[in-house]
């Protein structure tokens, strides 16, 4: 359904954009989304983060800002002595 039909001044129903920013220690992505009703979210995501520790591998870290809350999530792995591997996933939601 076109936004103009809904009484909105813009000519699209939804806008989303993603930008990739490659660095030497991680690939960083930035995304934003809004529609006729306004801002939906702004998100930052980094993957394959190299912090120089062989025993700690950070696969992903994301921070997303919504109108009334924030989400933080992390995917990482702790490796010890090539025999034990722990892969926790953590997420925190706050207002």
MOPAC internal coordinates of N, CA, C and O (Angstrom, degrees):
PM7 1SCF
backbone

  N    0.0000 0     0.00 0     0.00 0    0    0    0
  C    1.4468 1     0.00 0     0.00 0    1    0    0
  C    1.5337 1   108.11 1     0.00 0    2    1    0
  O    1.2310 1   119.61 1   -55.35 1    3    2    1
  N    1.3296 1   118.35 1   124.65 1    3    2    1
  C    1.4687 1   119.84 1  -178.78 1    5    3    2
  C    1.5261 1   111.79 1   -64.17 1    6    5    3
  O    1.2310 1   120.91 1   -36.00 1    7    6    5
  N    1.3066 1   115.86 1   144.00 1    7    6    5
  C    1.4620 1   120.79 1  -178.79 1    9    7    6
  C    1.5243 1   110.87 1   -64.86 1   10    9    7
  O    1.2310 1   120.04 1   143.52 1   11   10    9
  N    1.3441 1   117.53 1   -36.48 1   11   10    9
  C    1.4590 1   120.02 1  -179.76 1   13   11   10
  C    1.5318 1   110.43 1   -57.52 1   14   13   11
  O    1.2310 1   120.12 1   145.24 1   15   14   13
  N    1.3122 1   117.38 1   -34.76 1   15   14   13
  C    1.4603 1   121.75 1   177.73 1   17   15   14
  C    1.5261 1   111.13 1   -65.55 1   18   17   15
  O    1.2310 1   120.59 1   150.60 1   19   18   17
  N    1.3131 1   116.47 1   -29.40 1   19   18   17
  C    1.4644 1   120.93 1  -179.86 1   21   19   18
  C    1.5264 1   112.03 1   -83.15 1   22   21   19
  O    1.2310 1   120.20 1  -179.74 1   23   22   21
  N    1.3312 1   117.23 1     0.26 1   23   22   21
  C    1.4489 1   120.46 1   179.88 1   25   23   22
  C    1.5176 1   113.74 1    88.03 1   26   25   23
  O    1.2310 1   119.96 1  -161.83 1   27   26   25
  N    1.2987 1   117.67 1    18.17 1   27   26   25
  C    1.4575 1   122.40 1   179.30 1   29   27   26
  C    1.5202 1   109.17 1   -93.97 1   30   29   27
  O    1.2310 1   120.08 1   -30.60 1   31   30   29
  N    1.3306 1   117.45 1   149.40 1   31   30   29
  C    1.4565 1   121.42 1  -177.20 1   33   31   30
  C    1.5226 1   113.96 1   -80.34 1   34   33   31
  O    1.2310 1   119.15 1   165.09 1   35   34   33
  N    1.3061 1   119.23 1   -14.91 1   35   34   33
  C    1.4610 1   121.37 1  -179.46 1   37   35   34
  C    1.5231 1   110.09 1   -92.80 1   38   37   35
  O    1.2310 1   120.46 1   -20.58 1   39   38   37
  N    1.3312 1   116.72 1   159.42 1   39   38   37
  C    1.4659 1   120.70 1  -174.19 1   41   39   38
  C    1.5284 1   112.49 1  -102.34 1   42   41   39
  O    1.2310 1   119.65 1  -157.01 1   43   42   41
  N    1.3069 1   118.26 1    22.99 1   43   42   41
  C    1.4559 1   121.03 1   177.60 1   45   43   42
  C    1.5234 1   108.98 1  -134.47 1   46   45   43
  O    1.2310 1   120.99 1   -20.54 1   47   46   45
  N    1.3086 1   115.71 1   159.46 1   47   46   45
  C    1.4532 1   119.41 1  -179.54 1   49   47   46
  C    1.5211 1   112.50 1   -90.30 1   50   49   47
  O    1.2310 1   120.47 1   151.80 1   51   50   49
  N    1.3315 1   116.71 1   -28.20 1   51   50   49
  C    1.4511 1   120.50 1  -178.74 1   53   51   50
  C    1.5277 1   108.59 1  -160.64 1   54   53   51
  O    1.2310 1   120.90 1   -36.36 1   55   54   53
  N    1.3209 1   115.88 1   143.64 1   55   54   53
  C    1.4585 1   120.90 1   175.11 1   57   55   54
  C    1.5198 1   108.33 1  -122.44 1   58   57   55
  O    1.2310 1   120.73 1   -47.60 1   59   58   57
  N    1.3180 1   116.21 1   132.40 1   59   58   57
  C    1.4535 1   120.43 1   171.83 1   61   59   58
  C    1.5205 1   107.85 1  -138.60 1   62   61   59
  O    1.2310 1   120.95 1   -36.38 1   63   62   61
  N    1.2928 1   115.79 1   143.62 1   63   62   61
  C    1.4555 1   120.96 1   179.80 1   65   63   62
  C    1.5080 1   110.70 1  -140.96 1   66   65   63
  O    1.2310 1   121.03 1   -35.46 1   67   66   65
  N    1.3263 1   115.63 1   144.54 1   67   66   65
  C    1.4599 1   121.51 1   178.83 1   69   67   66
  C    1.5258 1   107.56 1  -132.49 1   70   69   67
  O    1.2310 1   120.49 1   -45.38 1   71   70   69
  N    1.3107 1   116.66 1   134.62 1   71   70   69
  C    1.4586 1   122.29 1   175.99 1   73   71   70
  C    1.5184 1   108.58 1  -125.12 1   74   73   71
  O    1.2310 1   120.59 1   -45.35 1   75   74   73
  N    1.3328 1   116.47 1   134.65 1   75   74   73
  C    1.4652 1   121.38 1   177.39 1   77   75   74
  C    1.5177 1   108.57 1  -102.40 1   78   77   75
  O    1.2310 1   120.97 1   -46.89 1   79   78   77
  N    1.3354 1   115.76 1   133.11 1   79   78   77
  C    1.4602 1   122.07 1   179.15 1   81   79   78
  C    1.5259 1   107.89 1  -124.50 1   82   81   79
  O    1.2310 1   119.79 1   -88.09 1   83   82   81
  N    1.3462 1   118.00 1    91.91 1   83   82   81
  C    1.4727 1   118.88 1  -179.97 1   85   83   82
  C    1.5334 1   110.84 1   -74.45 1   86   85   83
  O    1.2310 1   121.00 1   -43.87 1   87   86   85
  N    1.3243 1   115.69 1   136.13 1   87   86   85
  C    1.4627 1   121.41 1   175.60 1   89   87   86
  C    1.5225 1   107.73 1  -128.59 1   90   89   87
  O    1.2310 1   120.42 1    -3.08 1   91   90   89
  N    1.3068 1   116.80 1   176.92 1   91   90   89
  C    1.4642 1   119.66 1  -178.61 1   93   91   90
  C    1.5205 1   112.65 1   -74.69 1   94   93   91
  O    1.2310 1   119.74 1   159.31 1   95   94   93
  N    1.3290 1   118.10 1   -20.69 1   95   94   93
  C    1.4637 1   119.25 1  -177.11 1   97   95   94
  C    1.5264 1   113.83 1  -113.32 1   98   97   95
  O    1.2310 1   119.42 1   176.27 1   99   98   97
  N    1.3448 1   118.72 1    -3.73 1   99   98   97
  C    1.4681 1   120.89 1   179.23 1  101   99   98
  C    1.5239 1   109.27 1  -173.43 1  102  101   99
  O    1.2310 1   121.10 1   -22.30 1  103  102  101
  N    1.3173 1   115.50 1   157.70 1  103  102  101
  C    1.4591 1   121.39 1   168.82 1  105  103  102
  C    1.5211 1   106.55 1   -99.01 1  106  105  103
  O    1.2310 1   120.64 1   -52.97 1  107  106  105
  N    1.3136 1   116.38 1   127.03 1  107  106  105
  C    1.4621 1   121.71 1  -175.88 1  109  107  106
  C    1.5225 1   108.78 1  -115.40 1  110  109  107
  O    1.2310 1   120.96 1   -45.67 1  111  110  109
  N    1.3264 1   115.77 1   134.33 1  111  110  109
  C    1.4535 1   122.27 1   178.14 1  113  111  110
  C    1.5231 1   108.59 1  -121.65 1  114  113  111
  O    1.2310 1   120.98 1   -38.86 1  115  114  113
  N    1.3123 1   115.72 1   141.14 1  115  114  113
  C    1.4576 1   121.97 1   176.57 1  117  115  114
  C    1.5211 1   107.11 1  -124.65 1  118  117  115
  O    1.2310 1   120.39 1   -49.90 1  119  118  117
  N    1.3312 1   116.86 1   130.10 1  119  118  117
  C    1.4516 1   120.80 1   179.66 1  121  119  118
  C    1.5162 1   111.00 1  -132.21 1  122  121  119
  O    1.2310 1   120.96 1   -31.69 1  123  122  121
  N    1.3255 1   115.77 1   148.31 1  123  122  121
  C    1.4602 1   120.98 1   178.04 1  125  123  122
  C    1.5252 1   107.77 1  -139.96 1  126  125  123
  O    1.2310 1   121.16 1   -33.29 1  127  126  125
  N    1.3205 1   115.39 1   146.71 1  127  126  125
  C    1.4565 1   119.29 1   176.86 1  129  127  126
  C    1.5217 1   109.49 1  -144.19 1  130  129  127
  O    1.2310 1   121.37 1   -44.46 1  131  130  129
  N    1.3327 1   114.98 1   135.54 1  131  130  129
  C    1.4555 1   120.78 1   171.13 1  133  131  130
  C    1.5173 1   108.41 1  -151.13 1  134  133  131
  O    1.2310 1   121.15 1   -19.12 1  135  134  133
  N    1.3173 1   115.41 1   160.88 1  135  134  133
  C    1.4580 1   121.09 1   179.72 1  137  135  134
  C    1.5233 1   108.53 1  -135.89 1  138  137  135
  O    1.2310 1   120.69 1    15.06 1  139  138  137
  N    1.2889 1   116.29 1  -164.94 1  139  138  137
  C    1.4564 1   120.97 1  -176.58 1  141  139  138
  C    1.5290 1   111.75 1   -60.72 1  142  141  139
  O    1.2310 1   120.07 1   151.02 1  143  142  141
  N    1.3004 1   117.47 1   -28.98 1  143  142  141
  C    1.4589 1   120.89 1   179.95 1  145  143  142
  C    1.5202 1   112.50 1   -81.04 1  146  145  143
  O    1.2310 1   119.96 1   169.93 1  147  146  145
  N    1.3336 1   117.68 1   -10.07 1  147  146  145
  C    1.4569 1   121.14 1   176.17 1  149  147  146
  C    1.5169 1   113.12 1   123.06 1  150  149  147
  O    1.2310 1   121.31 1    19.69 1  151  150  149
  N    1.3117 1   115.10 1  -160.31 1  151  150  149
  C    1.4623 1   124.14 1  -175.98 1  153  151  150
  C    1.5272 1   111.05 1   -63.54 1  154  153  151
  O    1.2310 1   120.80 1   -45.43 1  155  154  153
  N    1.3357 1   116.09 1   134.57 1  155  154  153
  C    1.4660 1   121.04 1   175.99 1  157  155  154
  C    1.5256 1   110.04 1  -106.32 1  158  157  155
  O    1.2310 1   119.88 1   120.21 1  159  158  157
  N    1.3494 1   117.84 1   -59.79 1  159  158  157
  C    1.4620 1   119.34 1   177.45 1  161  159  158
  C    1.5194 1   111.56 1  -160.06 1  162  161  159
  O    1.2310 1   121.28 1   -19.07 1  163  162  161
  N    1.3368 1   115.15 1   160.93 1  163  162  161
  C    1.4566 1   125.47 1   170.50 1  165  163  162
  C    1.5106 1   105.93 1  -128.30 1  166  165  163
  O    1.2310 1   120.20 1   -52.94 1  167  166  165
  N    1.3228 1   117.22 1   127.06 1  167  166  165
  C    1.4556 1   120.33 1  -173.80 1  169  167  166
  C    1.5239 1   111.06 1  -130.11 1  170  169  167
  O    1.2310 1   121.13 1   -39.48 1  171  170  169
  N    1.3234 1   115.45 1   140.52 1  171  170  169
  C    1.4627 1   123.78 1   173.86 1  173  171  170
  C    1.5171 1   107.10 1  -119.83 1  174  173  171
  O    1.2310 1   120.13 1   -49.06 1  175  174  173
  N    1.3354 1   117.36 1   130.94 1  175  174  173
  C    1.4545 1   121.94 1  -179.30 1  177  175  174
  C    1.5226 1   108.65 1  -136.79 1  178  177  175
  O    1.2310 1   120.83 1   -49.32 1  179  178  177
  N    1.3174 1   116.03 1   130.68 1  179  178  177
  C    1.4666 1   121.49 1   175.93 1  181  179  178
  C    1.5191 1   107.94 1  -122.17 1  182  181  179
  O    1.2310 1   120.44 1   -40.92 1  183  182  181
  N    1.3364 1   116.77 1   139.08 1  183  182  181
  C    1.4599 1   119.99 1   178.98 1  185  183  182
  C    1.5147 1   110.43 1  -130.58 1  186  185  183
  O    1.2310 1   121.43 1   -24.30 1  187  186  185
  N    1.3290 1   114.86 1   155.70 1  187  186  185
  C    1.4705 1   123.27 1  -178.48 1  189  187  186
  C    1.5281 1   111.08 1    52.12 1  190  189  187
  O    1.2310 1   121.10 1  -122.27 1  191  190  189
  N    1.3224 1   115.49 1    57.73 1  191  190  189
  C    1.4564 1   122.18 1  -177.13 1  193  191  190
  C    1.5208 1   109.59 1   -82.39 1  194  193  191
  O    1.2310 1   120.72 1   -57.32 1  195  194  193
  N    1.3192 1   116.23 1   122.68 1  195  194  193
  C    1.4644 1   122.11 1  -179.95 1  197  195  194
  C    1.5216 1   108.59 1  -103.80 1  198  197  195
  O    1.2310 1   120.99 1   -69.57 1  199  198  197
  N    1.3373 1   115.72 1   110.43 1  199  198  197
  C    1.4658 1   119.68 1   178.86 1  201  199  198
  C    1.5290 1   111.89 1  -106.60 1  202  201  199
  O    1.2310 1   120.63 1  -171.53 1  203  202  201
  N    1.3269 1   116.40 1     8.47 1  203  202  201
  C    1.4578 1   120.63 1   175.19 1  205  203  202
  C    1.5144 1   116.10 1    85.00 1  206  205  203
  O    1.2310 1   119.75 1  -169.21 1  207  206  205
  N    1.3189 1   118.08 1    10.79 1  207  206  205
  C    1.4591 1   121.82 1   177.77 1  209  207  206
  C    1.5203 1   109.08 1  -111.38 1  210  209  207
  O    1.2310 1   120.30 1   -61.70 1  211  210  209
  N    1.3378 1   117.04 1   118.30 1  211  210  209
  C    1.4650 1   120.69 1  -178.08 1  213  211  210
  C    1.5195 1   112.93 1   -64.98 1  214  213  211
  O    1.2310 1   119.61 1   152.27 1  215  214  213
  N    1.3138 1   118.35 1   -27.73 1  215  214  213
  C    1.4599 1   121.93 1  -175.81 1  217  215  214
  C    1.5280 1   113.00 1   -86.97 1  218  217  215
  O    1.2310 1   120.09 1   172.11 1  219  218  217
  N    1.3459 1   117.44 1    -7.89 1  219  218  217
  C    1.4610 1   120.82 1  -179.63 1  221  219  218
  C    1.5214 1   109.94 1  -125.03 1  222  221  219
  O    1.2310 1   120.76 1   -65.62 1  223  222  221
  N    1.3221 1   116.15 1   114.38 1  223  222  221
  C    1.4627 1   121.74 1   178.78 1  225  223  222
  C    1.5320 1   107.96 1  -112.39 1  226  225  223
  O    1.2310 1   120.66 1   -62.01 1  227  226  225
  N    1.3282 1   116.35 1   117.99 1  227  226  225
  C    1.4574 1   121.11 1   178.96 1  229  227  226
  C    1.5257 1   107.46 1  -101.65 1  230  229  227
  O    1.2310 1   121.31 1   -69.73 1  231  230  229
  N    1.3320 1   115.11 1   110.27 1  231  230  229
  C    1.4613 1   120.48 1  -177.44 1  233  231  230
  C    1.5124 1   112.73 1   -83.64 1  234  233  231
  O    1.2310 1   120.21 1   148.34 1  235  234  233
  N    1.3236 1   117.20 1   -31.66 1  235  234  233
  C    1.4509 1   119.17 1  -178.82 1  237  235  234
  C    1.5157 1   112.22 1  -163.29 1  238  237  235
  O    1.2310 1   121.27 1   -31.52 1  239  238  237
  N    1.3119 1   115.17 1   148.48 1  239  238  237
  C    1.4513 1   122.70 1   176.03 1  241  239  238
  C    1.5215 1   106.82 1  -145.03 1  242  241  239
  O    1.2310 1   120.36 1   -54.62 1  243  242  241
  N    1.3252 1   116.92 1   125.38 1  243  242  241
  C    1.4603 1   119.17 1   179.57 1  245  243  242
  C    1.5205 1   110.69 1  -130.36 1  246  245  243
  O    1.2310 1   121.61 1   -36.07 1  247  246  245
  N    1.3173 1   114.52 1   143.93 1  247  246  245
  C    1.4544 1   123.18 1   174.36 1  249  247  246
  C    1.5205 1   106.25 1  -130.48 1  250  249  247
  O    1.2310 1   120.70 1   -57.23 1  251  250  249
  N    1.3370 1   116.27 1   122.77 1  251  250  249
  C    1.4579 1   121.06 1  -179.48 1  253  251  250
  C    1.5170 1   108.63 1  -124.81 1  254  253  251
  O    1.2310 1   121.43 1   -50.51 1  255  254  253
  N    1.3195 1   114.88 1   129.49 1  255  254  253
  C    1.4641 1   122.27 1   178.33 1  257  255  254
  C    1.5219 1   108.87 1  -105.77 1  258  257  255
  O    1.2310 1   120.60 1   -58.19 1  259  258  257
  N    1.3292 1   116.45 1   121.81 1  259  258  257
  C    1.4581 1   122.96 1   172.65 1  261  259  258
  C    1.5249 1   107.71 1  -105.86 1  262  261  259
  O    1.2310 1   120.21 1    -0.33 1  263  262  261
  N    1.3082 1   117.21 1   179.67 1  263  262  261
  C    1.4612 1   120.45 1  -178.87 1  265  263  262
  C    1.5237 1   111.37 1   -60.57 1  266  265  263
  O    1.2310 1   120.12 1   137.83 1  267  266  265
  N    1.3329 1   117.37 1   -42.17 1  267  266  265
  C    1.4608 1   119.11 1  -174.53 1  269  267  266
  C    1.5229 1   114.39 1  -125.35 1  270  269  267
  O    1.2310 1   119.56 1  -166.01 1  271  270  269
  N    1.3392 1   118.45 1    13.99 1  271  270  269
  C    1.4563 1   119.97 1   175.76 1  273  271  270
  C    1.5196 1   110.54 1  -158.62 1  274  273  271
  O    1.2310 1   121.46 1   -12.08 1  275  274  273
  N    1.3279 1   114.82 1   167.92 1  275  274  273
  C    1.4626 1   122.48 1   177.77 1  277  275  274
  C    1.5209 1   108.09 1  -129.97 1  278  277  275
  O    1.2310 1   120.38 1   -36.79 1  279  278  277
  N    1.3253 1   116.87 1   143.21 1  279  278  277
  C    1.4613 1   122.48 1   175.50 1  281  279  278
  C    1.5255 1   108.42 1  -118.68 1  282  281  279
  O    1.2310 1   120.92 1   -42.44 1  283  282  281
  N    1.3157 1   115.84 1   137.56 1  283  282  281
  C    1.4565 1   122.52 1   174.66 1  285  283  282
  C    1.5187 1   106.85 1  -128.96 1  286  285  283
  O    1.2310 1   120.27 1   -53.27 1  287  286  285
  N    1.3278 1   117.08 1   126.73 1  287  286  285
  C    1.4635 1   120.90 1   179.71 1  289  287  286
  C    1.5252 1   109.21 1  -135.35 1  290  289  287
  O    1.2310 1   121.00 1   -32.17 1  291  290  289
  N    1.3345 1   115.70 1   147.83 1  291  290  289
  C    1.4578 1   120.99 1   179.72 1  293  291  290
  C    1.5221 1   110.03 1  -143.09 1  294  293  291
  O    1.2310 1   120.82 1   -40.42 1  295  294  293
  N    1.3331 1   116.03 1   139.58 1  295  294  293
  C    1.4581 1   123.33 1   175.04 1  297  295  294
  C    1.5182 1   106.67 1  -122.99 1  298  297  295
  O    1.2310 1   120.50 1   -63.42 1  299  298  297
  N    1.3145 1   116.64 1   116.58 1  299  298  297
  C    1.4681 1   118.99 1  -179.40 1  301  299  298
  C    1.5151 1   109.75 1  -145.35 1  302  301  299
  O    1.2310 1   121.26 1   -10.04 1  303  302  301
  N    1.3252 1   115.20 1   169.96 1  303  302  301
  C    1.4541 1   121.40 1  -178.08 1  305  303  302
  C    1.5214 1   108.74 1  -137.08 1  306  305  303
  O    1.2310 1   121.19 1   -44.09 1  307  306  305
  N    1.3405 1   115.33 1   135.91 1  307  306  305
  C    1.4629 1   121.60 1   175.86 1  309  307  306
  C    1.5203 1   107.27 1  -108.78 1  310  309  307
  O    1.2310 1   120.53 1   -58.81 1  311  310  309
  N    1.3335 1   116.59 1   121.19 1  311  310  309
  C    1.4590 1   122.15 1  -177.05 1  313  311  310
  C    1.5241 1   108.48 1  -114.33 1  314  313  311
  O    1.2310 1   120.41 1   -52.60 1  315  314  313
  N    1.3544 1   116.82 1   127.40 1  315  314  313
  C    1.4586 1   120.86 1   178.54 1  317  315  314
  C    1.5222 1   110.11 1  -128.84 1  318  317  315
  O    1.2310 1   120.41 1   -55.03 1  319  318  317
  N    1.2916 1   116.81 1   124.97 1  319  318  317
  C    1.4757 1   125.02 1   172.33 1  321  319  318
  C    1.5243 1   113.66 1    55.11 1  322  321  319
  O    1.2310 1   119.71 1  -150.53 1  323  322  321
  N    1.3165 1   118.17 1    29.47 1  323  322  321
  C    1.4692 1   123.43 1   177.44 1  325  323  322
  C    1.5271 1   114.08 1    55.91 1  326  325  323
  O    1.2310 1   119.57 1  -166.33 1  327  326  325
  N    1.3221 1   118.42 1    13.67 1  327  326  325
  C    1.4643 1   119.53 1   180.00 1  329  327  326
  C    1.5186 1   113.04 1  -123.42 1  330  329  327
  O    1.2310 1   120.09 1   152.61 1  331  330  329
  N    1.3099 1   117.44 1   -27.39 1  331  330  329
  C    1.4632 1   121.35 1  -178.26 1  333  331  330
  C    1.5220 1   108.37 1  -117.55 1  334  333  331
  O    1.2310 1   121.18 1   -46.58 1  335  334  333
  N    1.3132 1   115.35 1   133.42 1  335  334  333
  C    1.4490 1   119.90 1  -179.31 1  337  335  334
  C    1.5290 1   108.22 1  -137.58 1  338  337  335
  O    1.2310 1   120.15 1   -56.56 1  339  338  337
  N    1.3141 1   117.32 1   123.44 1  339  338  337
  C    1.4614 1   122.53 1   179.48 1  341  339  338
  C    1.5185 1   107.45 1  -116.72 1  342  341  339
  O    1.2310 1   120.21 1   -50.81 1  343  342  341
  N    1.3391 1   117.19 1   129.19 1  343  342  341
  C    1.4507 1   121.82 1  -179.23 1  345  343  342
  C    1.5308 1   110.06 1  -123.69 1  346  345  343
  O    1.2310 1   119.71 1   -92.86 1  347  346  345
  N    1.3293 1   118.16 1    87.14 1  347  346  345
  C    1.4690 1   119.56 1   178.33 1  349  347  346
  C    1.5109 1   111.51 1   -84.18 1  350  349  347
  O    1.2310 1   121.05 1   -27.15 1  351  350  349
  N    1.3110 1   115.60 1   152.85 1  351  350  349
  C    1.4705 1   123.23 1   171.49 1  353  351  350
  C    1.5199 1   105.85 1  -121.62 1  354  353  351
  O    1.2310 1   120.19 1   -56.83 1  355  354  353
  N    1.2976 1   117.25 1   123.17 1  355  354  353
  C    1.4526 1   122.24 1  -177.74 1  357  355  354
  C    1.5095 1   109.59 1  -118.58 1  358  357  355
  O    1.2310 1   120.31 1   -40.03 1  359  358  357
  N    1.3128 1   117.01 1   139.97 1  359  358  357
  C    1.4582 1   121.11 1   172.95 1  361  359  358
  C    1.5102 1   108.94 1  -141.42 1  362  361  359
  O    1.2310 1   121.03 1   -38.96 1  363  362  361
  N    1.3293 1   115.64 1   141.04 1  363  362  361
  C    1.4534 1   122.33 1   179.35 1  365  363  362
  C    1.5222 1   106.95 1  -130.42 1  366  365  363
  O    1.2310 1   120.51 1   -48.63 1  367  366  365
  N    1.3230 1   116.63 1   131.37 1  367  366  365
  C    1.4502 1   122.09 1   177.12 1  369  367  366
  C    1.5213 1   107.55 1  -118.56 1  370  369  367
  O    1.2310 1   120.82 1   -51.12 1  371  370  369
  N    1.3095 1   116.03 1   128.88 1  371  370  369
  C    1.4564 1   118.67 1  -178.40 1  373  371  370
  C    1.5172 1   111.79 1  -137.01 1  374  373  371
  O    1.2310 1   121.28 1   -19.00 1  375  374  373
  N    1.2762 1   115.16 1   161.00 1  375  374  373
  C    1.4795 1   121.21 1   178.18 1  377  375  374
  C    1.5067 1   109.61 1  -111.87 1  378  377  375
  O    1.2310 1   120.10 1   180.00 1  379  378  377

